[in-house]
Amino acid sequence: MVSRRVEFNEKVSAEQLSAQIKRSAVLGLRKSAEVVLATARHNTPHESGDLERSGAPSVDPTNLVAAVSFNTPYAVRQHEEVNYDHPKKGEAKYLENALAEEADNVRKILAKYLEGAFR
């Protein structure tokens, strides 16, 4: 574990620092969700493009949770059915695989945004 000493030239209250950290975390979560979404869209099975277009990122700023979702009646089935054939493009587990593929990038993005809270 790496520890860093942070010194401030100005007086910053704990509340101000906490608010800045939270704002930075929300921005980092939003960017991370967008990165995962882009990769998931690339991986989605494609017939008409409706599934790809239905993807959306969201962030719950209160609980500091990000999500990526796809909103078609068949999104879950396409994701879970590993025996489907996808002749045009795409794969089952398109969202799960995108998250695994982008995990290191998500960590880097979050670290960058959180470090920015201390500048």
RASUL-V124269 format. One line per field, one symbol per residue. ss: DSSP state (H for helix, E for strand, L for the rest). A space follows every 50 residues. Layout:
ss = ???
//
This chain:
ss = LLLLLLLLLLLLLHHHHHHHHHHHHHHHHHHHHHHHHHHHHHHLLLLLLH HHHLEEEEEELLLLEEEEEELLLLHHHHHHLLLLLLLLLLLLLHHHHHHH HHHHHHHHHHHHHHHHLLL
//
